[in-house]
Amino acid sequence: MSLVKNLNFQQGNFSLVIPELELLDKGLHLIQGPSGCGKSTFLRILLGLTTAQNYEWVFKGTDLARLPSAERRIGIVFQSLGLFPHMTGLENINFVANARKVDPKVTAAQLSEWSSVLKMEEFLNRKVSELSGGEKQRVAFLRALLSDPRILFLDEPFSSLDTEIKNEGREILKKIKDKTDIPSLMVSHDPEDARVLADRLTLMKNGRIV
């Protein structure tokens, strides 16, 4: 079970109030709503990047809200992807895996499997600055996946991409869902993400679950 309770956040005139929300512990849970409704703020609070007092997030018996951000073990793909452009795709992946202290043997084994599944062998050793949008997206997904995450967070990962690359990204997420038990929590305003990807859909408006 993954249960968020008593989450209250206030900033200026905006408030985010979630008395209780059960998140999927397998598959993809999509939170959808218009820009400014609080979707990304919700993710940042669960990540530990934004502070909200006295809420709980019990994930399989552990209250992640009581842990420092680094110990929550959340794999994240931001809208900007957040890759280091001067590093290769492989260096980006290993950097995060090493920071999370993932066993190098485990990383190597998973890297071999997933780079084949996602057809990444040809560009993993190229600098990110030289990669196409779709190639960068695959690196970002794989970096999140190989960081030994409890859960994957996806913050509008397709919103700045063209239609072809969006569809490519959705296919990647489908493969991750099919091949792992790692749950995903995604925020988006695109109805197509709900139609194609969501195992559960939660609607948010003006900082409230509707």
Salt bridges, closest charged atoms under 4 A:
ASP63 OD2 - ARG66 NH1 3.09
GLU113 OE2 - LYS179 NZ 3.45
GLU135 OE1 - ARG126 NH2 3.65
ASP148 OD2 - ARG73 NE 3.62
GLU156 OE2 - LYS39 NZ 3.81
GLU156 OE2 - HIS189 ND1 3.23
GLU168 OE2 - ARG138 NE 3.11
GLU171 OE2 - LYS174 NZ 3.29
ASP181 OD1 - LYS26 NZ 3.37
ASP190 OD2 - LYS166 NZ 3.82
ASP190 OD2 - ARG170 NH2 3.13
GLU192 OE2 - ARG195 NH2 2.60
ASP193 OD1 - ARG170 NE 2.68
ASP199 OD2 - LYS177 NZ 3.15
